[in-house]
Amino acid sequence: MIDIEHRPVLVVSSDSARAERVAEAFRNGGRVVTTEERGSAAAAMIGEGGEGSTGFLVIDLALPELDRQRLREALGENAPPPEPLEAVERRQIAAMLQHTGGNRRRAAQLLGLARSTLLAKIRRYELEAAADAAV
């Protein structure tokens, strides 16, 4: 069993003074702390969960390369429900029609659909105007 009380802490911040203040607080609590300024370098340091791997990760939300939306999704915080398949399909068909300049035959080929199937989907998703506007 891994003792989380003694697992190392990794502090990631592009502000070295801030990182050091946070690290010092953990060190005062008896923790082993490593600091890193770049998120990419910190990502490489995160272990696979073995005995010596990072137990706690402290991330400065002001880190320039931090993608907050992806972080929220990864943490499951306010994760939006998956998009319905119909919405994805509608968006893909509209994008393909724009890509082909409204050429329905070519769009159907690129989507791997029969032309008649594509035409039915264009009607179902009310994309006639989008198909005509791409011309």
C-alpha positions in Angstrom: 0.0 0.0 0.0 1.3 3.4 -1.0 1.5 5.9 1.9 0.1 9.2 0.5 1.2 11.1 3.6 4.8 11.0 2.3 4.2 11.3 -1.5 6.1 14.2 -3.2 4.4 17.4 -4.2 5.0 19.0 -7.6 4.3 22.8 -7.8 3.9 24.2 -11.4 4.1 27.9 -11.8 5.8 30.3 -14.3 6.2 32.7 -11.4 9.2 31.2 -9.5 8.7 33.4 -6.4 5.1 32.2 -6.1 6.1 28.6 -6.7 8.7 28.9 -4.0 6.2 30.4 -1.4 3.8 27.5 -2.1 6.6 24.9 -2.0 7.9 26.3 1.3 4.5 25.9 2.9 4.5 22.2 1.9 8.1 21.8 3.0 7.1 23.2 6.4 4.6 20.4 6.6 7.3 17.8 6.1 6.7 17.2 2.3 9.3 16.7 -0.4 8.5 19.4 -3.0 9.7 19.9 -6.6 8.9 23.1 -8.5 8.7 23.5 -12.3 8.1 26.6 -14.4 6.9 24.9 -17.6 3.8 22.8 -17.8 5.4 20.5 -20.5 8.3 19.7 -18.2 6.0 19.1 -15.3 3.9 16.7 -17.4 7.0 14.7 -18.1 7.7 14.5 -14.4 4.3 13.1 -13.5 4.9 9.4 -12.7 2.8 6.4 -13.4 1.6 6.0 -9.9 4.6 4.1 -8.5 6.1 4.5 -5.0 8.2 7.6 -5.9 5.8 9.3 -8.2 4.2 12.7 -7.5 1.4 12.4 -5.0 0.1 15.9 -5.2 0.1 18.4 -8.1 -0.3 22.1 -7.4 -0.9 24.1 -10.6 -0.8 27.9 -10.9 -3.9 28.8 -12.9 -2.0 31.7 -14.4 0.4 29.3 -16.2 0.5 30.6 -19.8 0.1 27.3 -21.6 -2.6 26.0 -19.3 -5.8 25.2 -21.1 -8.4 25.7 -18.3 -11.2 24.1 -20.3 -9.3 20.9 -20.9 -8.3 20.9 -17.2 -11.9 21.2 -16.2 -12.9 18.4 -18.5 -10.0 16.2 -17.3 -11.1 16.8 -13.7 -14.7 16.2 -14.5 -15.6 19.6 -13.1 -18.6 21.0 -14.9 -18.0 18.6 -17.7 -20.6 19.2 -20.4 -22.7 16.2 -21.4 -21.6 14.6 -24.6 -23.0 16.2 -27.7 -25.8 14.4 -29.4 -24.8 12.4 -32.5 -27.3 14.4 -34.6 -25.6 17.6 -33.7 -22.2 16.3 -34.6 -23.5 14.8 -37.8 -25.2 18.0 -38.8 -22.1 20.1 -38.1 -19.9 17.7 -40.1 -22.3 17.7 -43.1 -22.4 21.5 -43.1 -18.6 21.7 -42.9 -18.3 19.2 -45.8 -20.8 21.1 -47.9 -18.8 24.3 -47.4 -15.5 22.4 -48.1 -16.9 21.2 -51.4 -18.5 24.5 -52.4 -22.0 22.9 -52.1 -21.2 20.0 -54.4 -23.5 17.4 -52.9 -22.1 14.5 -54.9 -18.5 15.2 -53.8 -19.6 15.8 -50.2 -21.4 12.5 -50.1 -18.2 10.7 -51.5 -16.0 12.3 -48.9 -18.5 11.5 -46.1 -18.8 7.9 -47.3 -22.5 8.2 -47.9 -24.8 7.5 -50.8 -25.8 10.8 -52.5 -29.5 10.0 -51.7 -28.6 9.5 -48.0 -26.8 12.8 -47.9 -29.8 14.6 -49.6 -32.1 13.1 -47.0 -29.8 14.3 -44.1 -29.6 17.7 -45.7 -33.4 17.9 -45.6 -33.6 16.4 -42.1 -31.1 18.9 -40.6 -32.5 21.8 -42.7 -29.2 22.4 -44.4 -30.6 23.3 -47.8 -29.7 27.0 -47.3 -26.2 26.1 -46.1 -25.7 23.9 -49.2 -26.9 26.5 -51.5 -24.9 29.3 -49.9 -21.7 27.3 -50.3 -22.1 27.4 -54.1 
